[in-house]
Amino acid sequence: TTLPLATKAAGTYRARARERGWEPAAEDVLYRVSFHVADSDEQAMKDFEESRNYPQRLSPIRMNQGLERVVAATGYYGSDMTKQQARNLQGSGILDRIEEGQVIIGSPNTVVAQVKRIKDTLGAGVLDLNSAFQIGERTTRSIRMFGEQVLPRIADL
């Protein structure tokens, strides 16, 4: 999803909860996003470009049309199913995806700023993170850098 769409959905969730006498805490809002951390923003972008040369995981929805039909039947796409399906299937540039909050990529400082923006905009108390792409040792290093250089700085956000 995108940060604007998730923010709208979280607002609806909070409003419905309030109508029922309950105020969701930040920990009741989860945002799932992929990440990649490198020594610099430039290296992170180079890693992203290089990842295109490696086989990558695809969205289960994009790989399995039967699953896509099941997902659609749940109402996941909302009232404008065609528009939402198209958004799911289309690719956009990496800078647009970063701006939309669909991926977190950069140096530790940049990644901290991106996480802070998500937290401030959405109010999510839980980030469900996964590696943005698989490029061997640099992916392992990205995960290590996130744990050592990013996580300590975002733990109290």
N, C-alpha and C positions, 0 to 999 in steps of 0.2 A: 504494500500500500504506500501511500504518500503521507507525509506529515500533515498536510492540510486535511486530507480525508480522515486520517486517524484522529485529528483534533476535533473534527466535526462529530465523529462517531463517539468519542469519549465525552463530548459535551452532551450528546443525547443520552448516553449511559448515565451520566451524573444527574441529569434532569429527571430521568425516570426513577432513579434511586431516591432522589429527594421527594418525589411525589409519593413514595412509599415509606417515607420517614427514615431514610438511611442516607448517610453522607459517605460516599466511597473515599477511602484514603488513597494516597499516591500509590501504595503497594497493591491496590486493587486495579491498577491500570498497567497493562503490559504493552510494550512496543517491540516488535521483532524487526531486527535490522542486521545486515551483513556489514563486516568491517575488514579493514586492512590497515595495519600500521607499519610504517617504514621510517628510516632515519630522517627523511625529509619529505616534503610534499611532492617534490619532483621525482624522488625515487618511488614513492607510492604510485604515482601516475604511470611511471615506466613499468612498474610491476603489473599494473592493471592492463596496460597495452600488451605486455608480454603474455599475460594470462590468456589472451585470445588465441595463442598458438598451442595451448594445451586443451585436452578434452575437459570440459567442465560439467558439473552437475547442472541439470536443467530443472526447472520447476516441475514437480510431479504433474501438475495440471497440464503443462505444455507437452509432457511426454506421453500422457495417457488420456485419450479422449473419453474413455469410459468414466474415468475419475472426474474429468471435467464436467460431464453430464450430471454426475451425482452431486458435485459441488454446486452446480447451477440449480439443481432441484431443491437444495436446502434454503435457497433465497440469499445465498452469499453475495450474489451480484446486485442485490437490491432491485429497485423498480426499473432501472434501465440496464437490463442484462447485456444487451448488445454493446453498449458503451463500455461497461465494466469489463466484459470479456476482451474487447479490443485493447483496453488499457493494460490488461494482464499480458497480452500477447505481444504488444508492440515493444520495441526496444527504443530507448532514448539515450542520448549522450551521457557520458559519465558525469560531466559537470551539472547537467540538469538533474540527474539522479541524486547527486550530493545535495543540491539545493532543495530538492523535494523531500529530503530525509529518507531516501530509499536505500542509501548506502553511506557508510562512514569510512572515509579514506583520507589518509594523510600522515603527517608526522605526529608524534605524541601530543604536541601542543594543539595542532589542528583538530585531532580526534577529540581531545578534551572539549574544545570549543563546540564541536558538532554535537557531542553528547549533551553539553549544557544547553544548547539551543533546543534540542529535542525535549529535554526535561522542562525547560522554561515554557515552551510552547504547548506541550501536551500535558505536562504534569504527571507523566508516567513514572512510577516508582520502580518498575521492573523493566530492564532491557533484556530481551532474549536475543543473544548475539550468536552469530555463526560466521565462519570465515567466508569472506566475499568470493574468493577463488582459490584454486589449488595450484600452487607453483613450487611444490617441493619445499626445500629448506627455507625459502623466504616466507612461506605460509607459517611454518613452525616458528620462525623468528617473529613474525607479526603477532602470533598468539602470545608468545613470551613477552614481547614488548608491551602488549596490552595489559597483561597481568602485572608487569613490573613498573611501567611508566605511566599508564593511563588509569588503571583501576584504583590505585591509592589516591589519585587526585579527584576521582569522581565519587568515591565511596560516600561522602557526606553531602552530596548535592541534594 
